[in-house]
């Protein structure tokens, strides 16, 4: 029969903070590089359109869609 083992592990704030930072960086940026690049490109395009005096409703709709928070598909 296998014996069970028990371990006590304590984490300090620095370790937890670093783990959360690593998770967020990995999840938000590394896994979705293409999405971030597309979003930045669209923001630059919209900025160029607004700077050129084009303030139509299609630009406003695109701007709202780009700036809306998106949820993860997982």
N, C-alpha and C positions, 0 to 999 in steps of 0.2 A: 504494500500500500504506500502511495506517495505521501510524503509529509508536506504540509503547507508551510510557507514562509511568509513572514510579514516584514515590511520595511516602512520606516517612517522617513518621509522626505519633506523638507521645509524649503520654501521658495521665498526669496526676498523680493522687494518691489522692483529692483533692477532686472532680475531675471524675467519676471512677468512682463514688464514693460518691453524688454527686448523681444520676447516671444510674440507679443501682440504686434509690435512694429514689423517683425519679419512676416507674420501672417498677412497683415494688411498690404504690405508691399508686394508680396507674392500674389495674393488674391486679386488685388485691384490693378496692379500695373503689369506684372510679368505675364499673367494669364490673358490679359486683354489688350495687348499692345496695339493691335490693328484697330480696335475700337477707339482707343485714345487718339491714335493718329488721324483717323477719320473725323473724330469730333473736333480736334484742333484745326484740321484743314477746313472743315465747314465753318468754324468760327472765324478763321482768317478770311474766307470767302465772303461771309456775311459782313464782316468789318469793312472789307473793300467795297461792297455794295452800298453800305450805309454812308461811307466816306464819299462815295461818288454821287450822293444825293438820291439814291433809289430807296425809297421808304415804303414799298408796297406791302400788301398783306401777305404775299408768299414769303417774303423775307422775315416778317414777324412770326409767321407760323413755324418756319424753320428754326428761328432763334429760340422760340419756346420749346420746341422738340429737343433741341440740342441741350438746353439748360435744365430740362426736367431730370430729376434723379432717376436713375435706372436701377432696376432690381436684377439681381443675379439669377441666371437661368438654372442654377443648381440648387 
